[in-house]
């Protein structure tokens, strides 16, 4: 059997944690940062965990992670 290709867009966005779940970066951090408060930007730095309902879909897109 040939190797399965990873979804390149998903590979850039998600990383698997040691426990098997996936983490993702927060959105709204790329531009138009002047109108956002310092507190809001600071909270957006922290990575979030993927919802359990989406874990199956992400794991299919990243078969070797």
C-alpha positions in Angstrom: 0.0 0.0 0.0 1.3 3.5 -0.8 1.6 6.1 2.0 -1.4 8.3 2.6 -0.8 12.0 2.0 -1.4 14.4 4.8 -3.7 17.4 4.2 -1.2 20.2 3.9 -3.5 22.9 5.1 -4.3 20.9 8.3 -0.6 20.0 8.8 0.2 23.8 9.1 -2.7 24.4 11.6 -2.8 21.4 13.9 -0.3 19.5 16.1 -1.0 16.3 18.0 -0.4 16.4 21.8 1.1 13.6 23.8 -2.3 12.6 25.1 -3.6 12.2 21.5 -5.7 15.3 21.2 -4.9 18.2 18.8 -4.0 21.7 19.6 -4.6 24.7 17.3 -3.7 28.4 17.3 -6.2 31.1 18.0 -7.6 33.2 15.2 -7.8 37.0 15.0 -4.1 37.5 15.6 -2.7 38.2 12.1 -3.7 41.8 11.3 -5.8 44.8 12.5 -4.2 44.5 15.9 -4.3 48.2 16.8 -8.0 48.2 17.8 -7.7 45.1 19.9 -6.9 45.4 23.5 -3.7 44.2 25.0 -5.6 41.7 27.2 -7.4 40.3 24.2 -4.2 39.8 22.2 -2.5 38.2 25.2 -5.3 35.7 25.6 -5.2 34.9 21.9 -1.5 33.8 22.2 -2.4 30.6 24.1 -3.1 27.5 22.0 -6.5 25.9 22.2 -7.5 22.2 22.1 -9.6 20.9 19.3 -13.2 20.1 20.2 -13.8 16.3 20.6 -16.4 16.4 17.9 -13.7 17.6 15.4 -10.9 15.2 16.5 -11.9 12.4 14.2 -11.9 14.7 11.1 -8.6 16.2 12.0 -7.0 12.8 12.7 -8.1 11.6 9.2 -6.5 14.6 7.6 -3.2 13.9 9.5 -2.7 10.1 9.4 0.9 10.0 10.5 0.8 12.6 13.3 
